Amino acid sequence: MQRPGEAQPVTRMSLGLAKVLLPAKDARNAVISRHTVLVGFAGFWQNRPIPEMSHPCRFRPARAERRRPITGILVPVGCFFEVIAMHALRAVLVASLVPALLNAAEPGKDSAPARVSYYKDIRPIFQQNCQGCHQPAKAQGGYIMTAFDALMQPGNTGKQPIVAGKPDASHLVQQLLPSSGKPPAMPKDKEPLKEFQIAKIRQWISEGAKDDTPASVTKVQIDEDHPPFYDLPPVVTALAYSPDSKMLAVSGYHEVVLHRADGSGIVGRLIGASERIQDIAFSPDGK
């Protein structure tokens, strides 16, 4: 039985809290009453001063204070588990960030830009800006850009459009850049390509102008005898009314569909080799 005024031995819970409040070397041998630990911890939580200790490892509160009921016992326990949760969260964050930091700081790591893909990077640029005029149905300058093999063949100028490894010697690149204070020759009557688009084309040519079109891409024949078929509504990228407002031209996949403006039906389908039509315009006479 405990004698009056004698400090209680440190229990498992008290020892755990003592390790928080005291240095590690003193915590195990400290003789602190649970009352003392909880009062000190609750005082810290409530922003109250902790009573002075006559010895860093021993404290005997006044008799009146020992008899006072402890109402803040649940507060330090909740705080204790909150601290554990915060440390666990910190450990998870550190574990997730360390690999990225090590990779960033790894000496000799190759920081060169990724290789440019013809299929993913270059082909979409040509589809959006060039294939409307350079396709089998409308091969301006005798140059076709809807197929890779045709893309590498000269047009009516006889100049090599793409010289693998030499962007400055490639006629295609020369057509995309301003010359002698004049705007770029291509795309004709349209906004010039953005600098980052030209940079991608140059890099692709510098890297050898390789065709990386996946073998899994199905080559589907699309022409007047084999018009495109839609399982889902097509993505409309361009449309235009005829000068007399009786017809509406709507872009589709490999085609432009001519609708009657009153919605009564389709007048015709203009099939082309270009997958996407980015711009549509009627001639002034509507023909």
C-alpha positions as CSV (number, residue, x, y, z in Angstrom):
1,M,0.0,0.0,0.0
2,Q,1.2,3.4,-0.8
3,R,2.1,5.7,2.1
4,P,0.8,9.2,2.3
5,G,3.1,11.6,0.4
6,E,5.0,8.8,-1.4
7,A,5.3,9.2,-5.1
8,Q,3.7,6.5,-7.2
9,P,6.0,4.3,-9.3
10,V,6.0,5.0,-13.0
11,T,3.4,3.0,-14.9
12,R,3.7,2.1,-18.6
13,M,1.5,5.0,-19.6
14,S,3.3,7.4,-17.3
15,L,6.7,6.2,-18.6
16,G,5.6,6.9,-22.1
17,L,4.6,10.4,-21.3
18,A,7.7,10.9,-19.2
19,K,9.8,10.1,-22.2
20,V,8.2,13.0,-23.9
21,L,8.7,15.4,-21.1
22,L,12.1,14.3,-19.9
23,P,15.5,13.5,-21.4
24,A,15.9,9.9,-22.5
25,K,18.6,9.1,-20.0
26,D,16.4,10.2,-17.1
27,A,13.0,9.0,-18.2
28,R,13.5,5.4,-17.3
29,N,14.7,6.0,-13.8
30,A,12.4,8.9,-13.1
31,V,10.0,8.5,-10.2
32,I,7.1,10.6,-11.2
33,S,3.5,10.3,-10.1
34,R,1.0,9.8,-12.9
35,H,-0.7,12.8,-11.3
36,T,2.4,14.9,-11.9
37,V,2.8,13.8,-15.6
38,L,-0.8,14.4,-16.4
39,V,-1.0,17.8,-14.7
40,G,2.2,18.9,-16.5
41,F,1.0,17.7,-19.8
42,A,-2.5,19.2,-19.3
43,G,-0.9,22.4,-18.3
44,F,1.1,22.4,-21.5
45,W,-2.0,21.7,-23.6
46,Q,-4.0,24.5,-21.8
47,N,-1.0,26.9,-22.2
48,R,-0.5,27.1,-18.4
49,P,2.9,27.1,-16.7
50,I,4.1,23.8,-15.4
51,P,4.9,23.8,-11.6
52,E,8.5,24.1,-10.8
53,M,10.5,20.9,-10.1
54,S,13.0,20.7,-7.3
55,H,14.7,18.0,-9.2
56,P,14.5,17.2,-12.9
57,C,13.6,13.6,-12.1
58,R,11.4,14.1,-9.0
59,F,8.5,16.3,-8.2
60,R,6.2,16.1,-5.3
61,P,3.2,18.4,-5.7
62,A,1.5,20.0,-2.7
63,R,-1.0,18.0,-0.8
64,A,-3.9,20.2,-2.0
65,E,-2.9,19.8,-5.6
66,R,-2.6,16.0,-5.3
67,R,-6.1,15.9,-4.0
68,R,-7.5,18.0,-6.8
69,P,-9.4,15.8,-9.3
70,I,-7.8,15.6,-12.7
71,T,-10.2,16.7,-15.4
72,G,-7.8,16.9,-18.4
73,I,-6.7,13.2,-18.5
74,L,-8.3,12.7,-21.9
75,V,-6.6,15.7,-23.4
76,P,-2.9,14.5,-23.2
77,V,-3.9,11.0,-24.4
78,G,-5.6,12.4,-27.5
79,C,-2.7,14.8,-28.0
80,F,-0.3,11.8,-27.7
81,F,-2.0,9.9,-30.4
82,E,-2.3,13.0,-32.6
83,V,1.5,13.4,-32.4
84,I,1.9,9.7,-33.5
85,A,-0.4,10.3,-36.4
86,M,1.5,13.4,-37.5
87,H,4.8,11.5,-37.4
88,A,3.3,8.7,-39.4
89,L,2.1,11.1,-42.0
90,R,5.5,12.8,-42.1
91,A,7.2,9.5,-42.7
92,V,4.9,8.7,-45.6
93,L,5.5,12.0,-47.2
94,V,9.3,11.7,-46.8
95,A,9.2,8.1,-48.3
96,S,7.3,9.4,-51.3
97,L,9.6,12.3,-52.0
98,V,13.0,10.7,-51.4
99,P,13.1,8.7,-54.7
100,A,12.2,11.8,-56.8
101,L,14.9,13.8,-55.0
102,L,17.5,11.1,-55.5
103,N,16.7,10.8,-59.2
104,A,16.9,14.6,-59.5
105,A,20.3,14.7,-57.7
106,E,21.8,11.7,-59.4
107,P,25.0,12.8,-61.0
108,G,25.4,12.1,-64.7
109,K,21.7,11.7,-65.2
110,D,20.7,12.3,-68.8
111,S,18.7,15.5,-69.0
112,A,18.4,15.6,-72.8
113,P,14.8,16.2,-74.1
114,A,12.8,13.2,-75.0
115,R,12.8,12.1,-78.6
116,V,10.1,13.5,-80.9
117,S,7.6,11.0,-82.2
118,Y,6.4,11.3,-85.8
119,Y,3.1,9.6,-85.0
120,K,2.3,11.4,-81.8
121,D,4.0,14.8,-82.3
122,I,4.6,15.6,-86.0
123,R,1.7,14.0,-87.7
124,P,-0.9,16.0,-85.8
125,I,0.8,19.2,-86.7
126,F,0.7,18.3,-90.4
127,Q,-3.0,17.2,-90.1
128,Q,-4.0,20.5,-88.5
129,N,-2.0,22.9,-90.7
130,C,-1.0,21.2,-94.0
131,Q,-3.1,18.2,-95.1
132,G,-6.0,20.3,-96.2
133,C,-4.0,21.5,-99.2
134,H,-1.5,18.6,-99.6
135,Q,-3.6,15.5,-100.0
136,P,-4.3,13.2,-103.0
137,A,-7.5,15.0,-103.8
138,K,-5.9,18.4,-103.7
139,A,-2.1,18.1,-104.0
140,Q,-1.0,21.7,-104.2
141,G,2.6,21.9,-105.6
142,G,2.5,18.2,-106.3
143,Y,3.3,17.5,-102.7
144,I,1.3,15.1,-100.5
145,M,1.6,15.0,-96.7
146,T,-1.1,12.5,-95.7
147,A,1.2,9.5,-95.9
148,F,4.8,9.1,-94.6
149,D,6.2,7.7,-97.9
150,A,4.7,10.6,-99.9
151,L,5.9,13.1,-97.3
152,M,9.5,12.2,-98.0
153,Q,9.1,12.6,-101.8
154,P,9.8,16.0,-103.6
155,G,6.9,18.0,-105.0
156,N,7.0,20.1,-108.2
157,T,10.0,22.1,-107.0
158,G,12.2,19.0,-107.1
159,K,13.7,19.9,-103.8
160,Q,14.0,17.4,-101.0
161,P,11.4,18.3,-98.5
162,I,13.0,16.4,-95.6
163,V,16.7,15.6,-95.3
164,A,17.2,13.2,-92.4
165,G,19.5,14.7,-89.8
166,K,19.7,18.1,-91.6
167,P,16.8,20.4,-90.7
168,D,18.5,23.4,-92.3
169,A,18.8,21.6,-95.6
170,S,15.2,20.4,-95.6
171,H,12.9,22.4,-98.0
172,L,9.9,21.8,-95.7
173,V,11.6,23.7,-92.8
174,Q,12.6,26.5,-95.1
175,Q,9.0,26.9,-96.2
176,L,7.9,27.2,-92.6
177,L,10.3,30.0,-91.7
178,P,10.3,33.7,-92.6
179,S,12.8,34.7,-95.3
180,S,14.3,38.1,-96.3
181,G,11.7,39.9,-94.1
182,K,8.8,38.1,-95.7
183,P,6.4,35.9,-93.7
184,P,6.6,32.1,-94.1
185,A,5.4,30.7,-97.4
186,M,3.6,27.9,-95.6
187,P,0.9,27.3,-94.5
188,K,-0.5,29.4,-97.3
189,D,-3.0,32.1,-96.3
190,K,-3.0,30.9,-92.7
191,E,-1.3,31.7,-89.5
192,P,2.3,30.6,-89.3
193,L,3.2,27.6,-87.2
194,K,4.1,28.3,-83.6
195,E,7.7,28.4,-82.6
196,F,7.4,25.2,-80.5
197,Q,5.8,23.4,-83.5
198,I,8.7,24.3,-85.8
199,A,11.1,23.3,-83.1
200,K,9.5,19.9,-82.8
201,I,9.8,19.4,-86.6
202,R,13.4,20.5,-86.6
203,Q,14.2,18.1,-83.7
204,W,12.4,15.2,-85.4
205,I,14.4,15.8,-88.6
206,S,17.7,16.1,-86.6
207,E,16.9,12.8,-84.9
208,G,16.7,11.1,-88.3
209,A,13.1,11.7,-89.3
210,K,11.9,8.2,-88.4
211,D,8.5,6.9,-89.0
212,D,7.3,5.4,-85.7
213,T,3.7,4.7,-86.7
214,P,2.6,1.6,-84.7
215,A,2.2,-1.6,-86.6
216,S,-1.1,-2.1,-84.8
217,V,-2.6,0.9,-86.6
218,T,-5.1,-0.5,-89.1
219,K,-4.8,0.8,-92.6
220,V,-8.4,1.3,-93.6
221,Q,-9.1,2.2,-97.2
222,I,-11.4,5.2,-97.4
223,D,-12.6,6.6,-100.7
224,E,-15.9,7.2,-102.5
225,D,-16.5,3.5,-102.7
226,H,-15.6,3.0,-99.0
227,P,-16.8,6.1,-97.1
228,P,-16.1,6.4,-93.4
229,F,-18.6,4.8,-91.0
230,Y,-19.3,6.3,-87.6
231,D,-20.1,4.2,-84.5
232,L,-20.3,7.5,-82.5
233,P,-21.1,11.1,-83.4
234,P,-18.0,12.5,-85.1
235,V,-15.9,15.3,-83.7
236,V,-16.8,18.5,-85.7
237,T,-13.7,20.7,-86.1
238,A,-15.0,23.0,-88.8
239,L,-18.2,24.1,-90.6
240,A,-19.3,26.8,-93.0
241,Y,-22.4,28.0,-94.7
242,S,-22.6,28.4,-98.5
243,P,-22.9,32.0,-99.8
244,D,-26.7,31.5,-100.4
245,S,-27.1,30.0,-96.9
246,K,-28.8,26.9,-98.4
247,M,-26.0,24.5,-97.6
248,L,-23.9,23.7,-94.5
249,A,-20.6,22.0,-94.8
250,V,-19.5,20.0,-91.8
251,S,-16.1,18.4,-91.2
252,G,-15.9,14.7,-90.4
253,Y,-13.4,11.9,-90.5
254,H,-11.7,11.9,-93.9
255,E,-14.6,13.9,-95.4
256,V,-16.7,17.0,-95.5
257,V,-20.5,16.4,-95.4
258,L,-22.8,18.8,-97.2
259,H,-26.1,19.2,-95.4
260,R,-29.2,21.1,-96.5
261,A,-29.4,24.1,-94.2
262,D,-33.0,23.4,-93.3
263,G,-32.0,20.0,-92.0
264,S,-34.0,18.0,-94.6
265,G,-31.1,15.8,-95.6
266,I,-27.5,15.4,-97.0
267,V,-26.5,16.8,-100.4
268,G,-23.2,14.9,-100.7
269,R,-20.1,13.7,-99.0
270,L,-16.6,14.9,-100.1
271,I,-14.2,12.1,-99.3
272,G,-10.5,13.0,-98.8
273,A,-7.3,11.5,-97.5
274,S,-6.9,13.9,-94.6
275,E,-8.1,12.4,-91.4
276,R,-9.1,15.8,-89.9
277,I,-10.5,18.8,-91.6
278,Q,-9.5,21.9,-89.7
279,D,-11.0,24.6,-91.9
280,I,-13.8,24.9,-94.5
281,A,-14.5,27.7,-96.9
282,F,-16.9,28.0,-99.9
283,S,-15.8,29.8,-103.1
284,P,-17.5,33.2,-103.5
285,D,-19.8,31.7,-106.2
286,G,-20.8,28.8,-104.0
287,K,-19.5,26.2,-106.4
